[in-house]
Amino acid sequence: AIRMTQSPSSFSASTGDRVTITCRASQGISSYLAWYQQKPGKAPKLLIYAASTLQSGVPSRFSGSGSGTDFTLTISCLQSEDFATYYCQQYYSYPSITFGPGTKVDIK
Amino acid sequence: QVQLVESGGGLVKPGGSLRLSCAASGFTFSDYYMSWIRQAPGKGLEWVSYISSSSSYTNYADSVKGRFTISRDNAKNSLYLQMNSLRAEDTAVYYCARGVGGLPYYFDYWGQGTLVTVSS
């Protein structure tokens, strides 16, 4: 099974910061990667799929890049509503789906 | 608008059984693969199972294979998860989610989740 890792596991940031989260796959997954945002007590929300395609309705300050094994999620100007945990998910490896362990972004 | 509403969670003893349901609305349910994904308290997301649009294909995570059964009723726009031989490590919030993008999938809509607690 493909293993997903994320770094950092958590960090503190301020409103207005540019932040980058990294996701790495244990083997190549082309661009079959999605990113989700989860707030406490809520269901995950799809942000990006196909590594870099923004889901409808997601603010343009979110962007994704990468292919193969290394991917990044960037928030260009952190807003108060962006403090949350972010998960990557690979959907390359048939039939199994795996998520990264998550990156928590909290307020500095 | 797309809505997924889970129900059926609760407290069950180890070795017991529980059946989760997910009621779908706002889209043509029979057109989509559906999945169950769970999240243990304070932990990350774990995919559990998915089922094809016509129920012809199912797949399970190794951690639940042989104990859990996914099913659906397209006439009722409903997804189910029968959970048997439950263990403490099955304690989690269980989400149903709509799969898109081709097998395997990513998930564009999620329910609010239902909590399953396995404890004596």
Interface residues (C-beta under 8 A of the other chain):
Chain A: A34 Y36 Q38 K42 A43 P44 K45 L46 Y49 A50 Q55 Y87 Q89 Y91 Y92 S93 Y94 P95 S96 I97 T98 F99 G100 P101 G102
Chain B: S35 G44 L45 E46 W47 Y50 N59 A61 Y95 V100 G101 G102 L103 P104 Y105 Y106 F107 D108 Y109 W110 G111 Q112 G113
